[in-house]
Amino acid sequence: MFDRYIIVEDTLRNVEGDDAVTGYAVDTRIGYYRGLGLSMVDFDLEVDGQPIPKDRITFRVHDTDYPATSLGDVYDDRWGFGEAATLIVDQPGGLASGEHEVHYHQRLRISYLPVPSQNDDTKVMSVAG
Protein backbone atom coordinates (compact mmCIF):
# COMPACT_ATOMS: atom_id res chain seq x y z
CA MET A 1 0.00 0.00 0.00
CA PHE A 2 2.77 2.45 0.92
CA ASP A 3 5.49 0.82 -1.19
CA ARG A 4 6.65 3.94 -3.00
CA TYR A 5 7.29 5.67 0.35
CA ILE A 6 9.30 2.88 2.00
CA ILE A 7 12.76 4.12 0.97
CA VAL A 8 13.16 7.77 1.94
CA GLU A 9 14.18 9.85 -1.08
CA ASP A 10 17.75 11.18 -1.28
CA THR A 11 19.00 9.54 1.95
CA LEU A 12 21.70 7.26 0.54
CA ARG A 13 25.02 8.40 1.98
CA ASN A 14 28.41 7.20 3.11
CA VAL A 15 29.08 6.95 6.84
CA GLU A 16 32.33 8.14 8.38
CA GLY A 17 33.99 7.08 11.59
CA ASP A 18 37.53 7.64 12.91
CA ASP A 19 38.61 9.62 9.82
CA ALA A 20 37.58 6.91 7.36
CA VAL A 21 34.44 5.88 5.51
CA THR A 22 33.15 2.81 7.33
CA GLY A 23 30.05 2.08 5.28
CA TYR A 24 26.87 3.60 3.97
CA ALA A 25 23.31 4.23 5.13
CA VAL A 26 19.80 4.67 3.76
CA ASP A 27 16.59 5.68 5.55
CA THR A 28 13.42 3.61 5.34
CA ARG A 29 9.84 3.74 6.63
CA ILE A 30 7.48 1.02 7.76
CA GLY A 31 4.80 0.04 5.27
CA TYR A 32 2.02 -0.34 7.81
CA TYR A 33 -0.23 2.44 9.06
CA ARG A 34 -0.10 1.47 12.73
CA GLY A 35 3.57 0.77 13.30
CA LEU A 36 4.82 -2.47 14.81
CA GLY A 37 7.10 -3.90 17.45
CA LEU A 38 10.57 -4.52 16.03
CA SER A 39 10.24 -8.27 16.65
CA MET A 40 7.59 -8.29 13.91
CA VAL A 41 9.79 -6.65 11.24
CA ASP A 42 12.06 -8.44 8.79
CA PHE A 43 13.68 -7.14 5.61
CA ASP A 44 16.15 -7.71 2.80
CA LEU A 45 18.37 -5.04 1.26
CA GLU A 46 20.06 -5.06 -2.14
CA VAL A 47 22.34 -2.38 -3.53
CA ASP A 48 23.26 -2.44 -7.22
CA GLY A 49 21.76 -5.93 -7.50
CA GLN A 50 23.88 -7.37 -4.68
CA PRO A 51 22.12 -8.76 -1.59
CA ILE A 52 23.55 -7.32 1.62
CA PRO A 53 24.04 -9.93 4.37
CA LYS A 54 22.07 -9.11 7.52
CA ASP A 55 25.17 -9.52 9.69
CA ARG A 56 26.57 -6.37 8.02
CA ILE A 57 23.46 -4.25 8.70
CA THR A 58 22.60 -2.19 11.77
CA PHE A 59 18.98 -1.07 12.15
CA ARG A 60 18.68 2.35 13.85
CA VAL A 61 15.35 3.73 15.00
CA HIS A 62 14.96 6.79 17.29
CA ASP A 63 18.71 6.83 18.08
CA THR A 64 18.87 3.18 19.17
CA ASP A 65 20.95 0.66 17.21
CA TYR A 66 20.05 -3.01 16.75
CA PRO A 67 21.91 -5.67 14.76
CA ALA A 68 19.58 -6.63 11.90
CA THR A 69 20.15 -10.28 12.77
CA SER A 70 18.52 -9.80 16.20
CA LEU A 71 15.44 -7.68 15.37
CA GLY A 72 13.26 -10.74 15.93
CA ASP A 73 14.28 -10.67 19.60
CA VAL A 74 13.45 -6.99 20.25
CA TYR A 75 10.16 -6.97 22.18
CA ASP A 76 10.45 -3.62 23.94
CA ASP A 77 10.69 -1.18 21.04
CA ARG A 78 8.36 -0.09 18.23
CA TRP A 79 8.75 1.41 14.79
CA GLY A 80 5.99 3.96 14.24
CA PHE A 81 4.27 4.90 11.01
CA GLY A 82 6.03 7.81 9.31
CA GLU A 83 9.12 7.38 11.49
CA ALA A 84 12.35 6.94 9.52
CA ALA A 85 14.67 4.10 10.46
CA THR A 86 18.22 3.97 9.15
CA LEU A 87 19.87 0.89 7.71
CA ILE A 88 23.63 1.21 8.22
CA VAL A 89 25.78 -1.16 6.19
CA ASP A 90 29.29 -2.01 7.34
CA GLN A 91 31.42 -1.70 4.21
CA PRO A 92 34.87 -0.12 4.52
CA GLY A 93 35.18 2.60 1.89
CA GLY A 94 31.39 2.89 1.52
CA LEU A 95 29.89 3.35 -1.92
CA ALA A 96 31.49 5.06 -4.90
CA SER A 97 30.10 8.49 -5.69
CA GLY A 98 27.33 8.50 -8.27
CA GLU A 99 24.07 6.63 -8.75
CA HIS A 100 23.17 3.37 -7.06
CA GLU A 101 20.03 1.26 -7.20
CA VAL A 102 18.63 0.41 -3.77
CA HIS A 103 16.01 -2.30 -3.38
CA TYR A 104 14.31 -2.91 -0.03
CA HIS A 105 11.92 -5.78 0.67
CA GLN A 106 10.03 -5.62 3.95
CA ARG A 107 8.05 -8.40 5.65
CA LEU A 108 5.77 -7.44 8.54
CA ARG A 109 4.04 -9.93 10.83
CA ILE A 110 0.67 -8.39 11.64
CA SER A 111 -1.33 -10.22 14.29
CA TYR A 112 -4.64 -10.38 12.40
CA LEU A 113 -3.24 -11.30 8.98
CA PRO A 114 -2.60 -15.00 8.20
CA VAL A 115 0.50 -14.25 6.08
CA PRO A 116 3.16 -11.53 6.42
CA SER A 117 2.46 -8.20 4.78
CA GLN A 118 5.13 -7.56 2.16
CA ASN A 119 6.33 -4.27 0.72
CA ASP A 120 8.93 -3.56 -1.94
CA ASP A 121 10.55 -0.31 -2.98
CA THR A 122 13.37 0.37 -5.42
CA LYS A 123 14.97 3.75 -5.94
CA VAL A 124 18.00 5.02 -7.81
CA MET A 125 19.82 7.52 -5.59
CA SER A 126 23.14 9.31 -5.71
CA VAL A 127 26.00 9.35 -3.26
CA ALA A 128 27.86 12.65 -3.22
CA GLY A 129 31.53 12.59 -4.16
TINULO-841058 format. One line per field, with one value per residue: residue in one letter; x, y, z of N, C-alpha, C in turn; residue number from 0. Coordinates in pm, 1 decimal, always signed. Atoms other than C-alpha are relative to their C-alpha. Layout:
BEGIN
code [A / ...] $
nx [X / ...] $
ny [Y / ...] $
nz [Z / ...] $
cax [X / ...] $
cay [Y / ...] $
caz [Z / ...] $
cx [X / ...] $
cy [Y / ...] $
cz [Z / ...] $
pos [NUM / ...] $
***
This chain:
BEGIN
code [M / F / D / R / Y / I / I / V / E / D / T / L / R / N / V / E / G / D / D / A / V / T / G / Y / A / V / D / T / R / I / G / Y / Y / R / G / L / G / L / S / M / V / D / F / D / L / E / V / D / G / Q / P / I / P / K / D / R / I / T / F / R / V / H / D / T / D / Y / P / A / T / S / L / G / D / V / Y / D / D / R / W / G / F / G / E / A / A / T / L / I / V / D / Q / P / G / G / L / A / S / G / E / H / E / V / H / Y / H / Q / R / L / R / I / S / Y / L / P / V / P / S / Q / N / D / D / T / K / V / M / S / V / A / G] $
nx [+81.6 / -84.9 / -128.7 / -84.2 / -50.3 / -78.4 / -135.6 / +9.2 / -71.6 / -125.4 / -65.4 / -115.9 / -122.0 / -109.4 / -9.6 / -139.5 / -35.8 / -145.4 / -70.3 / +9.9 / +135.8 / +18.0 / +113.6 / +100.0 / +129.5 / +119.9 / +114.5 / +119.1 / +120.4 / +80.7 / +110.7 / +124.1 / +51.6 / +7.2 / -128.4 / -9.6 / -116.3 / -111.9 / -5.5 / +91.4 / -52.8 / -112.4 / -24.6 / -117.5 / -53.2 / -92.1 / -54.3 / -56.4 / +25.4 / -69.6 / +61.9 / -86.8 / +22.5 / +55.0 / -101.4 / -71.7 / +95.4 / +51.6 / +129.9 / +6.7 / +128.0 / -3.8 / -133.1 / -38.4 / -52.6 / +23.0 / -47.3 / +113.8 / +17.6 / +68.9 / +126.6 / +104.8 / -5.1 / +22.6 / +140.9 / +28.8 / -13.7 / +92.9 / -29.4 / +127.1 / +30.2 / -56.3 / -130.4 / -109.3 / -102.8 / -118.8 / -74.7 / -141.6 / -71.9 / -143.6 / -75.9 / -111.3 / -7.3 / +135.1 / +38.1 / -60.1 / +90.7 / +82.5 / +129.1 / +9.2 / +136.1 / +27.0 / +124.9 / +32.2 / +117.2 / +38.8 / +102.5 / +54.7 / +92.7 / +111.3 / +70.6 / +128.0 / -14.7 / -52.2 / -133.1 / -66.8 / +18.6 / -127.8 / -13.8 / -123.9 / -27.4 / -128.9 / -29.3 / -136.2 / -40.6 / -141.5 / -89.9 / -85.0 / -142.8] $
ny [-118.8 / -117.7 / +42.7 / -104.5 / -86.7 / +80.6 / -57.3 / -146.0 / -63.4 / -74.9 / +23.4 / +87.3 / -75.7 / +70.4 / -22.2 / -13.3 / +22.1 / +2.1 / -54.1 / +86.5 / +42.1 / +134.7 / +65.5 / -90.0 / +7.2 / -43.2 / -8.5 / +72.6 / -13.6 / +121.2 / +0.4 / +36.5 / -125.0 / -3.8 / +27.9 / +134.7 / +33.5 / +38.4 / +145.7 / +38.3 / -59.5 / +65.3 / -68.1 / +28.9 / -119.2 / +19.8 / -121.8 / +29.0 / +140.1 / +89.4 / +12.2 / -37.8 / +92.4 / -65.3 / -19.1 / -124.8 / -110.4 / -47.9 / -65.0 / -109.3 / -69.3 / -100.8 / -5.1 / +127.1 / +91.8 / +142.8 / +81.9 / +47.6 / +142.7 / +24.5 / -74.2 / +91.9 / +14.5 / -130.5 / -4.7 / -119.4 / -120.6 / -5.7 / -85.5 / -65.2 / -44.4 / -130.2 / -16.0 / +54.3 / +84.6 / -1.1 / +123.4 / -35.0 / +115.7 / +1.9 / +25.1 / -94.8 / -75.1 / -41.1 / +10.8 / -97.5 / -111.5 / +22.8 / +64.1 / +138.4 / +49.5 / +57.2 / +75.2 / +34.9 / +88.0 / -0.7 / +95.7 / -41.6 / +96.3 / -73.8 / +101.9 / +44.8 / +45.8 / +137.4 / +4.4 / -130.4 / -108.6 / -21.1 / -126.8 / -14.4 / -131.3 / -12.7 / -137.9 / -32.1 / -118.8 / -36.2 / -26.8 / -114.8 / +31.7] $
nz [+0.0 / -10.7 / +54.3 / +59.7 / -106.5 / -94.2 / -0.1 / -7.6 / +111.8 / -16.2 / -130.1 / +14.5 / -30.9 / -66.0 / -144.1 / -42.8 / -139.0 / -21.0 / +116.6 / +117.0 / +33.7 / -54.8 / +63.1 / +56.0 / -66.8 / +71.3 / -90.3 / +43.5 / -82.6 / -10.4 / +94.6 / -68.5 / -54.2 / -145.4 / -61.9 / -56.5 / -80.9 / +86.2 / +15.2 / +107.3 / +123.0 / +66.3 / +127.5 / +82.1 / +65.7 / +112.4 / +57.7 / +132.1 / +31.4 / -91.9 / -132.0 / -111.9 / -111.3 / -119.7 / -104.6 / +28.9 / -8.2 / -127.9 / +12.9 / -97.6 / -9.0 / -107.0 / -61.7 / -61.0 / +100.4 / -17.1 / +111.2 / +79.7 / -25.7 / -127.1 / -10.1 / -42.8 / -145.4 / -63.2 / -38.1 / -79.9 / +80.9 / +113.8 / +113.6 / +27.1 / +135.2 / +34.2 / -65.4 / +81.1 / -60.2 / +84.2 / +18.8 / +10.4 / +52.1 / -26.0 / +123.1 / +4.3 / +124.6 / +38.2 / +140.2 / +91.1 / +29.8 / +117.1 / -19.4 / -43.8 / -13.0 / -131.0 / -6.4 / -138.5 / -11.5 / -140.7 / -41.1 / -129.0 / -59.4 / -58.9 / -77.7 / +54.3 / +138.2 / -1.5 / +63.2 / -16.9 / +94.5 / +67.3 / +70.9 / +76.3 / +58.3 / +66.4 / +40.1 / +42.6 / -74.7 / +18.0 / -111.9 / +33.0 / +11.4] $
cax [+0.0 / +277.1 / +549.1 / +664.8 / +728.9 / +929.5 / +1276.0 / +1315.8 / +1417.7 / +1774.8 / +1900.2 / +2169.9 / +2502.4 / +2840.5 / +2908.3 / +3233.4 / +3399.2 / +3752.8 / +3860.8 / +3758.2 / +3443.5 / +3315.2 / +3005.0 / +2686.9 / +2331.0 / +1979.8 / +1659.5 / +1341.7 / +984.2 / +748.3 / +480.3 / +202.1 / -22.6 / -10.2 / +357.2 / +482.4 / +709.8 / +1056.7 / +1024.3 / +758.8 / +978.8 / +1205.7 / +1368.1 / +1615.0 / +1836.8 / +2005.9 / +2233.5 / +2325.8 / +2176.3 / +2388.1 / +2212.2 / +2354.8 / +2404.1 / +2207.4 / +2517.2 / +2656.6 / +2346.3 / +2259.5 / +1898.1 / +1868.0 / +1535.5 / +1496.5 / +1871.0 / +1887.0 / +2095.0 / +2004.7 / +2191.0 / +1958.3 / +2014.7 / +1852.1 / +1544.4 / +1325.8 / +1428.5 / +1345.3 / +1015.7 / +1044.7 / +1068.9 / +836.5 / +874.9 / +598.9 / +427.4 / +602.9 / +912.4 / +1234.8 / +1466.7 / +1821.7 / +1987.0 / +2362.8 / +2578.0 / +2929.0 / +3142.1 / +3486.5 / +3518.1 / +3138.8 / +2988.6 / +3149.3 / +3009.7 / +2733.2 / +2407.2 / +2317.0 / +2002.5 / +1863.4 / +1600.6 / +1431.1 / +1191.7 / +1002.5 / +805.1 / +576.8 / +404.4 / +67.3 / -133.5 / -463.9 / -323.8 / -259.8 / +50.4 / +315.5 / +246.4 / +512.9 / +632.5 / +893.4 / +1055.2 / +1336.7 / +1496.9 / +1799.9 / +1981.7 / +2313.8 / +2599.7 / +2785.9 / +3153.1] $
cay [+0.0 / +244.7 / +82.2 / +394.3 / +566.6 / +287.8 / +412.0 / +777.0 / +985.2 / +1117.6 / +954.5 / +726.5 / +840.2 / +720.1 / +694.8 / +814.2 / +707.9 / +764.1 / +962.3 / +691.5 / +587.9 / +280.7 / +208.1 / +360.4 / +422.5 / +466.6 / +567.8 / +361.2 / +374.0 / +102.4 / +4.2 / -33.6 / +243.7 / +147.0 / +77.2 / -247.1 / -389.5 / -452.1 / -827.1 / -829.4 / -665.1 / -844.5 / -714.4 / -770.9 / -504.4 / -505.7 / -238.0 / -243.7 / -592.6 / -736.6 / -875.8 / -731.6 / -993.2 / -910.7 / -952.1 / -637.2 / -424.5 / -219.2 / -106.8 / +235.0 / +373.2 / +679.2 / +682.7 / +317.9 / +65.9 / -301.0 / -566.8 / -662.5 / -1028.1 / -979.9 / -767.6 / -1074.0 / -1066.6 / -699.3 / -696.8 / -362.1 / -117.6 / -9.2 / +141.3 / +396.2 / +490.0 / +780.7 / +737.7 / +694.1 / +409.7 / +397.1 / +89.2 / +120.9 / -115.7 / -201.0 / -170.4 / -12.0 / +260.2 / +289.1 / +335.2 / +505.5 / +848.6 / +849.9 / +663.2 / +336.6 / +125.9 / +41.4 / -230.2 / -290.6 / -577.7 / -561.5 / -839.6 / -743.7 / -992.6 / -838.9 / -1022.3 / -1037.8 / -1130.0 / -1499.8 / -1425.2 / -1153.3 / -820.0 / -756.4 / -427.0 / -355.6 / -31.0 / +36.8 / +374.6 / +502.4 / +751.5 / +931.3 / +935.2 / +1264.9 / +1259.1] $
caz [+0.0 / +92.2 / -119.3 / -300.1 / +35.3 / +200.1 / +97.3 / +194.2 / -108.5 / -127.6 / +194.8 / +54.1 / +198.1 / +311.1 / +684.2 / +838.4 / +1159.3 / +1291.0 / +982.4 / +736.3 / +550.8 / +733.1 / +528.2 / +397.3 / +512.9 / +376.4 / +554.5 / +534.1 / +662.9 / +776.4 / +527.3 / +781.4 / +906.1 / +1273.3 / +1329.6 / +1481.4 / +1744.7 / +1603.3 / +1664.6 / +1390.7 / +1124.1 / +878.6 / +561.0 / +279.7 / +126.1 / -214.5 / -352.7 / -721.7 / -749.9 / -468.4 / -159.2 / +162.3 / +436.7 / +752.3 / +968.8 / +802.0 / +870.1 / +1177.2 / +1214.6 / +1384.8 / +1499.9 / +1729.1 / +1807.9 / +1916.7 / +1720.7 / +1675.0 / +1476.2 / +1190.2 / +1277.4 / +1619.7 / +1536.7 / +1593.3 / +1960.4 / +2025.4 / +2218.4 / +2394.4 / +2104.1 / +1822.9 / +1479.5 / +1423.9 / +1100.8 / +931.3 / +1148.9 / +952.0 / +1046.0 / +915.1 / +771.1 / +822.4 / +619.1 / +733.9 / +420.6 / +451.8 / +188.8 / +151.8 / -192.4 / -489.5 / -568.9 / -826.6 / -875.1 / -705.9 / -720.2 / -376.7 / -338.2 / -2.7 / +66.8 / +395.1 / +564.8 / +854.0 / +1082.9 / +1164.2 / +1428.7 / +1239.7 / +897.9 / +819.7 / +608.2 / +642.1 / +477.9 / +216.0 / +72.5 / -194.4 / -298.1 / -541.9 / -594.3 / -780.6 / -559.3 / -570.7 / -325.9 / -322.2 / -415.9] $
cx [+86.8 / +136.6 / +88.4 / +57.8 / +94.1 / +144.5 / -15.4 / +89.4 / +129.2 / +66.0 / +119.9 / +126.1 / +104.8 / +7.1 / +147.2 / +15.2 / +150.3 / +77.7 / +0.6 / -147.5 / -14.3 / -115.1 / -93.0 / -133.2 / -110.2 / -115.0 / -121.0 / -117.1 / -73.7 / -120.0 / -131.6 / -47.7 / -4.1 / +136.8 / -3.3 / +117.6 / +110.2 / +9.4 / -87.8 / +44.4 / +116.7 / +17.5 / +120.2 / +38.5 / +94.0 / +46.6 / +73.3 / -10.2 / +66.6 / -72.0 / +101.2 / -29.3 / -45.5 / +106.4 / +87.8 / -89.1 / -36.2 / -129.1 / -9.2 / -137.4 / +1.7 / +126.3 / +40.0 / +40.4 / -27.2 / +66.8 / -121.4 / -27.6 / -78.1 / -131.1 / -113.6 / -6.3 / -26.8 / -149.9 / -38.8 / +19.1 / -92.8 / +54.4 / -133.1 / -15.3 / +54.9 / +137.1 / +108.2 / +92.0 / +116.1 / +61.6 / +144.3 / +76.0 / +149.3 / +71.7 / +112.8 / +13.2 / -135.7 / -30.9 / +72.5 / -99.5 / -73.6 / -127.0 / +12.0 / -147.5 / -14.3 / -135.4 / -18.7 / -128.7 / -29.0 / -110.7 / -44.1 / -99.5 / -106.7 / -96.1 / -127.9 / +7.2 / +64.0 / +138.9 / +65.5 / -38.6 / +135.8 / -3.8 / +134.9 / +12.0 / +138.5 / +16.2 / +144.6 / +33.4 / +149.3 / +70.2 / +92.1 / +146.9 / +87.5] $
cy [+126.4 / -23.1 / +113.3 / +96.1 / -71.3 / +51.3 / +151.8 / +59.9 / +68.7 / -18.0 / -94.4 / +81.5 / -91.9 / +42.6 / +2.7 / -28.0 / -8.4 / +36.3 / -91.8 / -32.1 / -146.5 / -76.7 / +101.5 / -23.6 / +46.8 / -2.7 / -68.8 / +30.5 / -133.6 / +12.0 / -42.8 / +118.8 / +8.0 / -11.8 / -138.4 / -8.4 / -50.5 / -150.9 / -48.8 / +52.1 / -84.4 / +65.8 / -59.3 / +129.3 / -43.3 / +136.3 / -39.3 / -149.0 / -100.6 / -6.7 / +34.3 / -96.0 / +75.3 / +23.8 / +122.2 / +122.5 / +28.7 / +75.2 / +105.0 / +65.8 / +80.9 / -12.1 / -125.8 / -95.3 / -145.4 / -74.2 / -54.8 / -147.6 / -27.2 / +77.8 / -88.7 / -20.1 / +130.5 / +16.6 / +129.5 / +130.7 / -12.0 / +91.7 / +59.2 / +40.8 / +140.5 / +24.3 / -63.8 / -84.6 / -2.2 / -138.4 / +40.3 / -126.4 / +17.2 / -40.6 / +101.5 / +64.7 / +46.8 / -27.0 / +105.9 / +112.7 / -30.2 / -73.8 / -146.3 / -37.6 / -70.4 / -69.1 / -48.4 / -80.9 / -17.3 / -102.9 / +37.2 / -104.8 / +77.5 / -102.0 / -51.6 / -43.1 / -139.2 / -14.2 / +137.2 / +99.3 / +27.4 / +128.8 / +1.8 / +142.9 / -4.9 / +143.3 / +7.5 / +132.7 / +21.7 / +16.7 / +112.0 / -40.5 / +75.6] $
cz [+0.0 / -66.0 / -49.5 / +104.0 / +95.6 / +8.4 / -2.8 / -108.3 / +46.2 / +136.8 / -9.1 / +21.1 / +60.9 / +145.7 / +38.3 / +147.8 / +10.9 / -126.2 / -122.8 / -25.6 / +39.8 / -64.1 / -61.8 / +70.6 / -94.0 / +99.9 / -62.3 / +93.5 / +2.4 / -93.8 / +62.2 / +80.1 / +152.4 / +68.0 / +61.9 / +95.6 / -91.2 / -20.1 / -115.4 / -137.3 / -51.8 / -136.0 / -70.9 / -69.5 / -111.0 / -48.3 / -127.7 / -33.6 / +91.7 / +134.4 / +109.4 / +115.6 / +125.6 / +106.9 / -25.3 / +15.6 / +145.4 / -29.5 / +110.2 / -7.8 / +128.6 / +86.2 / +77.3 / -111.5 / +38.0 / -114.8 / -75.7 / +26.1 / +128.1 / +14.7 / +50.9 / +149.8 / +73.7 / +27.2 / +70.4 / -77.0 / -119.7 / -108.5 / -44.4 / -145.1 / -22.2 / +58.8 / -87.3 / +87.1 / -98.7 / -5.1 / -25.7 / -38.4 / +26.6 / -128.9 / -7.8 / -138.1 / -49.7 / -145.3 / -82.1 / -23.3 / -130.6 / +36.0 / +38.7 / +9.8 / +134.7 / -5.4 / +143.9 / -0.1 / +148.2 / +22.7 / +141.4 / +48.0 / +77.6 / +61.2 / -65.7 / -146.8 / -0.3 / -64.1 / +18.3 / -109.1 / -63.3 / -80.2 / -69.8 / -49.2 / -61.2 / -43.2 / -48.6 / +67.2 / -18.1 / +132.7 / -45.3 / +2.0 / +88.7] $
pos [0 / 1 / 2 / 3 / 4 / 5 / 6 / 7 / 8 / 9 / 10 / 11 / 12 / 13 / 14 / 15 / 16 / 17 / 18 / 19 / 20 / 21 / 22 / 23 / 24 / 25 / 26 / 27 / 28 / 29 / 30 / 31 / 32 / 33 / 34 / 35 / 36 / 37 / 38 / 39 / 40 / 41 / 42 / 43 / 44 / 45 / 46 / 47 / 48 / 49 / 50 / 51 / 52 / 53 / 54 / 55 / 56 / 57 / 58 / 59 / 60 / 61 / 62 / 63 / 64 / 65 / 66 / 67 / 68 / 69 / 70 / 71 / 72 / 73 / 74 / 75 / 76 / 77 / 78 / 79 / 80 / 81 / 82 / 83 / 84 / 85 / 86 / 87 / 88 / 89 / 90 / 91 / 92 / 93 / 94 / 95 / 96 / 97 / 98 / 99 / 100 / 101 / 102 / 103 / 104 / 105 / 106 / 107 / 108 / 109 / 110 / 111 / 112 / 113 / 114 / 115 / 116 / 117 / 118 / 119 / 120 / 121 / 122 / 123 / 124 / 125 / 126 / 127 / 128] $
***
